[in-house]
Amino acid sequence: MEKTQLKTKYGFLTVVTMVIGIVIGSGVFFKAEKILSSTGGNLTLGIFAWVLGGLVMIICSFVFSTLAAKY
């Protein structure tokens, strides 16, 4: 039997931008009001919460992709 190699379709940058697009695309319309009301209307703190959440999602996606590659 011959071994077949899997071809890489997406690079790291493509995957990161896809995850960011999905998170922003789905969350910005539904969670903006809740985040701003939780921060008391402080826009700077609300944007910081969005950025922090985005960084957590990028780290989680990296961990899941690493686990999937090892599996």
C-alpha positions, 0 to 999 in steps of 0.5 A: 500500500502507498502512503498518502500525504494530507495536503495543507489547505489553510495556513495559520494566518488564514485560520486565525482570520477565519476564527476572528471573522466568525467570532466578530460576525456572530457576536457583535450583533448579539452581545454588544448591548450586554457588554456595554451595560455590564461595563456601565456604558464605558466604551473603553472598557467594553472594547477591552472586553471584546479584545480580551475575549478575542485573544481567549478565542484565538488561544482556544482555537490554537489549543484545539488545532494542536490537539486535533493534529496530535489525534 
